[in-house]
């Protein structure tokens, strides 16, 4: 608006000067050309100031996040952890969000290394909260959780979380290539290792059929891939990470039966020799478990042994 008003004002005055004989048409055109050259730097300065203001506001939000005190703190002189055996124990564990009604109350059980543990229960019963305590996304309000006989809070936080590979119901993919999404589990992985992980997850064939293969961009949150394809990319990450403890949070709930069979075949290979927690509503997903935990609104109502899978 400022540019338009300024141009109109100069043109109005210039026309009157030309009509009165005080200015030639050529000089008026020259003045208009100089004015047009002046507007571009002025516009760039205005845009730069606007970008600086937006940057300052963004920086303020970033520093606010960096200054936030974490809910879960690492203890001084916490012990390092290389690769865990995978033995876990809950001892009278209770947890409540923000001090409200307990989500878990008095939970106690023990998991031998290599056991496949199925977790069932109604929506909101506390299944996901239970496995979130394992990775120390939260700490119990009461009780202890032990990994290989040592309380989780005694380990270095980064080392502890490196023991877990997690496959969620809705995989989180980034707007980059298939290969980079798989390598998110281990950024230093070679191209051959990425391909081997994809093959183990039954993802290699569909990836090779994509326009650019492993260099294909998956779009925001993986929108260019189907639900089953996104899930297999997530499984490939878990294969590549090769963590001793595996968490599967309803990994087949949003796919059809045919795709579920493909994913279950890959999951069977992934669970081999690992301590595994499977959250699921479908009986078919829990059929390969060694133990079933039934959670009934904040409590483990039953620990049911199932026939051994042969991998413990």
C-alpha positions as CSV (number, residue, x, y, z in Angstrom):
1,X,0.0,0.0,0.0
2,X,2.9,2.4,0.8
3,X,4.5,1.6,-2.6
4,X,1.2,2.2,-4.4
5,X,0.4,5.5,-2.6
6,X,4.0,6.8,-3.1
7,X,3.9,6.0,-6.8
8,X,0.5,7.6,-7.2
9,X,1.6,10.7,-5.4
10,X,4.8,11.2,-7.4
11,X,2.8,10.6,-10.6
12,X,0.2,13.1,-9.6
13,X,2.7,15.8,-8.8
14,X,4.8,15.0,-11.8
15,X,1.8,15.3,-14.2
16,X,0.9,18.7,-12.8
17,X,4.5,19.8,-13.2
18,X,4.5,18.6,-16.8
19,X,1.2,20.4,-17.5
20,X,2.6,23.6,-16.0
21,X,5.8,23.4,-18.1
22,X,8.1,23.0,-15.1
23,X,9.0,19.4,-15.9
24,X,9.5,17.4,-19.1
25,X,7.9,14.1,-19.8
26,X,11.4,12.5,-20.0
27,X,12.3,13.8,-16.6
28,X,9.1,12.4,-15.2
29,X,9.7,9.0,-16.6
30,X,13.3,9.1,-15.3
31,X,12.0,10.0,-11.8
32,X,9.5,7.2,-11.9
33,X,12.3,4.7,-12.9
34,X,14.5,5.9,-10.0
35,X,11.5,5.5,-7.6
36,X,11.0,1.9,-8.8
37,X,14.7,1.1,-8.1
38,X,14.3,2.6,-4.6
39,X,11.3,0.4,-3.7
40,X,13.2,-3.0,-4.1
41,X,15.8,-2.3,-1.4
42,X,13.2,-0.9,0.9
43,X,11.1,-4.0,0.4
44,X,14.1,-6.2,1.2
45,X,14.8,-4.3,4.3
46,X,11.2,-4.6,5.5
47,X,11.3,-8.4,4.8
48,X,14.6,-8.8,6.7
49,X,13.2,-7.0,9.7
50,X,10.2,-9.2,9.6
51,X,12.3,-12.3,9.4
52,X,14.5,-11.1,12.3
53,X,11.5,-10.6,14.5
54,X,10.2,-14.1,13.7
55,X,13.6,-15.5,14.4
56,X,13.9,-13.8,17.7
57,X,10.5,-15.2,18.7
58,X,11.5,-18.7,17.6
59,X,14.8,-18.4,19.5
60,X,12.9,-17.4,22.6
61,X,10.8,-20.6,22.4
62,X,13.8,-22.7,21.7
63,X,15.7,-21.4,24.8
64,X,12.5,-21.8,26.9
65,X,12.5,-25.5,25.9
66,X,16.3,-25.9,26.6
67,X,15.9,-24.2,30.0
68,X,13.0,-26.6,30.9
69,X,14.0,-28.9,33.8
70,X,13.5,-32.6,32.7
71,X,10.9,-34.6,34.6
72,X,13.3,-37.6,34.7
73,X,16.8,-36.8,36.0
74,X,19.9,-38.9,35.8
75,X,21.5,-39.6,39.2
76,X,25.0,-38.4,39.9
77,X,27.6,-41.1,39.2
78,X,25.0,-43.3,37.4
79,X,26.5,-46.5,36.1
80,X,27.0,-47.2,32.4
81,X,25.2,-50.0,30.7
82,X,26.6,-51.9,27.6
83,X,24.1,-54.5,26.5
84,X,21.5,-55.7,28.9
85,X,20.7,-59.4,29.5
86,X,17.0,-58.5,29.5
87,X,15.8,-59.7,33.0
88,X,13.1,-57.3,34.3
89,X,11.2,-57.1,37.6
90,X,8.5,-54.8,38.8
91,X,8.3,-54.5,42.6
92,X,5.1,-52.9,44.0
93,X,5.2,-50.2,41.3
94,X,2.6,-47.4,41.4
95,X,2.3,-44.4,39.1
96,X,0.0,-41.4,38.7
97,X,0.2,-38.5,36.3
98,X,0.6,-35.2,38.1
99,X,-0.4,-36.8,41.4
100,X,-3.9,-37.6,40.3
101,X,-5.7,-41.0,40.4
102,X,-3.2,-43.8,40.0
103,X,-2.8,-45.3,36.5
104,X,-0.9,-48.2,38.0
105,X,-1.1,-49.5,41.5
106,X,1.0,-52.1,43.3
107,X,2.2,-53.8,40.1
108,X,4.6,-56.7,40.8
109,X,5.9,-59.4,38.4
110,X,9.2,-60.8,37.1
111,X,10.3,-61.4,33.5
112,X,13.2,-63.8,32.7
113,X,15.5,-62.9,29.8
114,X,14.2,-63.6,26.3
115,X,10.5,-63.9,27.4
116,X,7.8,-62.7,25.2
117,X,5.2,-60.9,27.3
118,X,1.8,-60.1,26.0
119,X,-0.1,-57.2,27.6
120,X,-3.8,-57.0,27.3
121,X,-6.5,-54.9,28.9
122,X,-9.2,-52.3,28.1
123,X,-8.4,-49.0,26.5
124,X,-7.0,-46.7,29.2
125,X,-6.2,-49.5,31.6
126,X,-2.5,-48.5,31.7
127,X,-0.8,-50.8,29.2
128,X,1.2,-48.1,27.4
129,X,2.1,-46.4,30.7
130,X,3.5,-49.7,31.9
131,X,6.1,-49.9,29.1
132,X,6.7,-46.1,29.3
133,X,8.1,-46.7,32.8
134,X,10.6,-49.3,31.4
135,X,12.2,-46.6,29.2
136,X,12.1,-44.0,32.0
137,X,9.8,-41.7,30.1
138,X,8.4,-41.4,33.6
139,X,9.5,-42.7,37.0
140,X,7.3,-44.7,39.3
141,X,5.7,-42.7,42.2
142,X,6.2,-45.8,44.3
143,X,8.1,-49.1,44.0
144,X,11.1,-50.1,41.9
145,X,11.7,-51.4,38.4
146,X,14.9,-53.5,38.0
147,X,16.8,-54.4,34.9
148,X,19.3,-57.2,35.3
149,X,18.9,-56.9,39.1
150,X,19.7,-53.1,39.2
151,X,17.1,-50.3,39.5
152,X,16.6,-48.4,36.3
153,X,17.3,-45.0,38.0
154,X,20.9,-46.2,38.7
155,X,21.8,-46.5,35.0
156,X,22.9,-43.7,32.7
157,X,19.7,-42.5,31.0
158,X,21.1,-42.7,27.4
159,X,22.5,-46.1,28.0
160,X,19.3,-47.4,29.4
161,X,17.1,-46.2,26.5
162,X,19.6,-47.6,24.1
163,X,18.5,-51.1,25.3
164,X,15.0,-50.7,23.8
165,X,13.7,-50.9,20.3
166,X,10.1,-49.6,20.1
167,X,7.5,-50.2,17.3
168,X,4.4,-48.0,17.8
169,X,0.9,-48.4,16.5
170,X,1.5,-45.2,14.4
171,X,5.1,-45.2,13.3
172,X,6.9,-41.8,13.3
173,X,8.5,-41.2,9.9
174,X,10.3,-38.1,8.8
175,X,10.0,-36.2,5.5
176,X,13.2,-37.7,4.1
177,X,14.3,-40.9,2.2
178,X,13.4,-44.5,3.1
179,X,17.1,-45.2,3.8
180,X,17.4,-42.3,6.2
181,X,14.2,-43.2,8.0
182,X,15.6,-46.7,8.6
183,X,19.0,-45.4,9.6
184,X,17.4,-43.2,12.3
185,X,17.8,-46.3,14.6
186,X,21.6,-46.2,14.0
187,X,22.9,-43.2,12.0
188,X,26.3,-44.8,11.4
189,X,24.8,-47.9,9.7
190,X,26.2,-48.8,6.2
191,X,24.0,-49.1,3.1
192,X,24.4,-52.9,3.3
193,X,23.2,-53.0,6.9
194,X,20.1,-50.8,6.0
195,X,19.2,-53.2,3.2
196,X,19.6,-56.3,5.4
197,X,17.4,-54.7,8.0
198,X,14.7,-54.0,5.4
199,X,14.9,-57.5,4.1
200,X,14.5,-58.9,7.6
201,X,11.4,-56.7,8.0
202,X,9.9,-57.8,4.7
203,X,10.3,-54.3,3.4
204,X,12.9,-54.7,0.8
205,X,10.6,-55.8,-2.1
206,X,8.2,-52.8,-1.8
207,X,11.1,-50.4,-1.3
208,X,12.8,-51.5,-4.5
209,X,9.5,-51.0,-6.3
210,X,9.4,-47.4,-5.3
211,X,10.4,-44.8,-8.0
212,X,13.8,-44.1,-6.4
213,X,14.2,-47.2,-4.3
214,X,15.8,-46.5,-0.9
215,X,16.3,-42.8,-1.9
216,X,12.5,-42.3,-2.3
217,X,11.2,-39.5,-0.2
218,X,8.3,-40.7,2.0
219,X,6.6,-37.3,2.5
220,X,5.5,-35.7,5.8
221,X,4.9,-38.4,8.4
222,X,5.3,-41.0,5.6
223,X,2.1,-40.0,3.8
224,X,3.3,-41.5,0.5
225,X,3.4,-45.0,2.0
226,X,0.6,-47.2,3.1
227,X,0.0,-48.1,6.8
228,X,1.6,-51.5,6.4
229,X,4.6,-50.1,4.5
230,X,5.2,-47.5,7.3
231,X,5.0,-50.3,9.9
232,X,7.6,-52.4,8.1
233,X,9.9,-49.4,7.9
234,X,9.5,-49.1,11.7
235,X,10.3,-52.8,12.1
236,X,13.4,-52.4,9.9
237,X,14.5,-49.7,12.3
238,X,14.2,-52.2,15.2
239,X,16.2,-54.8,13.3
240,X,18.9,-52.3,12.6
241,X,19.1,-51.2,16.2
242,X,19.4,-54.8,17.4
243,X,18.4,-53.8,21.0
244,X,18.0,-56.6,23.6
245,X,14.5,-55.5,24.7
246,X,11.7,-54.9,22.3
247,X,8.4,-53.0,22.8
248,X,5.6,-53.6,20.3
249,X,2.7,-51.2,21.0
250,X,-0.3,-52.6,19.0
251,X,1.8,-52.9,15.8
252,X,-0.9,-54.6,13.7
253,X,-4.0,-52.8,14.9
254,X,-4.3,-50.5,11.9
255,X,-3.6,-53.0,9.0
256,X,-5.6,-55.6,7.2
257,X,-5.3,-59.3,7.7
258,X,-3.0,-59.9,4.7
259,X,-0.6,-57.2,5.8
260,X,-0.8,-58.4,9.4
261,X,0.5,-61.8,8.3
262,X,3.5,-60.2,6.6
263,X,4.2,-58.0,9.6
264,X,3.8,-61.0,12.0
265,X,6.3,-63.0,10.0
266,X,8.9,-60.2,10.4
267,X,8.0,-59.7,14.1
268,X,8.6,-63.4,14.7
269,X,12.2,-63.0,13.5
270,X,12.6,-59.7,15.4
271,X,11.5,-61.2,18.7
272,X,13.8,-64.2,18.6
273,X,16.2,-64.1,21.5
274,X,14.9,-60.8,22.9
275,X,12.8,-59.9,25.9
276,X,9.7,-58.6,24.2
277,X,6.6,-56.7,25.4
278,X,3.6,-56.9,23.0
279,X,0.6,-54.6,23.7
280,X,-2.4,-55.9,21.6
281,X,-6.1,-56.5,21.5
282,X,-6.0,-59.1,18.8
283,X,-5.6,-62.7,20.0
284,X,-3.6,-63.5,16.9
285,X,-0.9,-61.0,17.9
286,X,-0.5,-62.5,21.4
287,X,-0.6,-66.1,20.3
288,X,3.3,-66.4,20.2
289,X,3.8,-65.0,23.8
290,X,5.2,-67.0,26.7
291,X,3.4,-64.9,29.3
292,X,0.2,-62.8,29.4
293,X,-0.3,-59.8,31.7
294,X,-3.9,-58.8,32.1
295,X,-4.2,-55.1,33.3
296,X,-7.5,-54.2,34.8
297,X,-7.6,-50.5,35.5
298,X,-4.4,-49.7,37.4
299,X,-3.7,-53.3,38.5
300,X,-2.2,-56.4,37.0
301,X,-5.2,-58.8,37.5
302,X,-3.4,-61.9,36.2
303,X,0.0,-63.2,35.1
304,X,-0.8,-66.2,32.8
305,X,1.9,-68.5,31.5
306,X,1.5,-69.6,27.9
307,X,3.2,-72.5,26.2
308,X,6.9,-71.8,25.7
309,X,7.9,-70.3,22.4
310,X,11.3,-72.0,22.4
311,X,13.4,-68.9,22.4
312,X,13.8,-68.3,26.1
